[in-house]
Amino acid sequence: MHRYRFLLWRPLQLLPVLLGISILTFVMVRAIPGDPARILLGVRSTPEAIARIRVQYGLDLPVWQQYLYFLRNLFHGEMGKSLIYRVDTLTLIMSRIEPTLYLVLGSVLLAMLFTVPLAAGAARHRGQLADQVIRLLSTIGLGLPAFWLAIMMILLFSLSLGWFPVSGYGSDVGERIHHLFLPCLTVALALSAVLTRNLRASLLMELQNDYVTAARARGQNENRIFWRHVMPNSLVPTVNLLAVNIGWLIGSTVVIESVFAIPGMGQLLVKAIISRDYMVVQGVVLVFALATVIVNLIADLLTVALDPRVKL
């Protein structure tokens, strides 16, 4: 169990990261041109009404004082009140987190379902036609923008074939799976292109190790060697690459949710930025940062579990 001792102190190391992200987000949001009070009241707003709104939400205070109030509320489990929706920011985020969570998990699951067999096929048939086709497809996948791929998916599978809805989220489990399959597939195709190339390279390196040669010399089954020993050892760098790409994955959900009109956190973030809803932008970015930190912690845990030689 000593291999997992890093779990005791790693969260403490991540606290300064979250603090730095909160400061950066706080400053950058307030650097966006436009007055949220004026946007909230509209073009017919009066200076007196704008002043009242600014006082009500603390926008008249110095930036450093606004940040201290934000931290104080955060320590009390609050993120302030949305300027546009007029509800508690944390409550608003919690109401939007489910679609985004399912989108991310579904995308990762589909990406791994594509990655493992494709990388295995390419590595076990190195230099052959199958390897060349898989490498070509992964290269094409790397160059496709997420928003363009999403639009092409809608045109083909929704408008032309009518297999999937154009947009929305659905009201029950079956409808949600039906609505989310196409967005998850869009993200998974782009993500699996990166992971497949990485896993293929890891498999090729692992196949050249001495223990593989020794196992073959003892007459062990080739499939047993590959799936029992080579694949688990090769997954370690792929798991870490997936954790590194979680930021890209979150960025993709923002784009995909906007294209497919999914009522998740990505769509909420876009609307909050447009309307200068400071509290919502800060809250969503902080939740995304926390999710990234947690995913990297889980990746470290999986790395140690997959390879006992690794010490963190």
Buried (B, 14 or more C-beta within 10 A) or exposed (E): EEBEEBEEEBEEEBEEBBEEBBEEBBEEBBEEEEBBBBBBBEEEBEEEBBEEBBEEBEBEBEEEEBBEEBBEBBEEEBBBBBBBBEEBBBEBBEBBBBBBBBBBEBBBEBBBEBBBEBBBBBBBBEEEEBBEBBBEBBEEBEEBEBBEBBEEBBEEBBEEEEEBBBBBBBEEEEEBEBBBBBBBBBBBBBBBBBBBBBBBBBBBBBBEEEEBEEBEEEEBEEEEBBEEBBBEBBBBBBBBBBBBBBBBBBBBBBBBBBBBBBBBBBBBBBBBBEBBBBBBBBBBBBBBBBBBBEBBBEBBBBBBBBBEEEEE
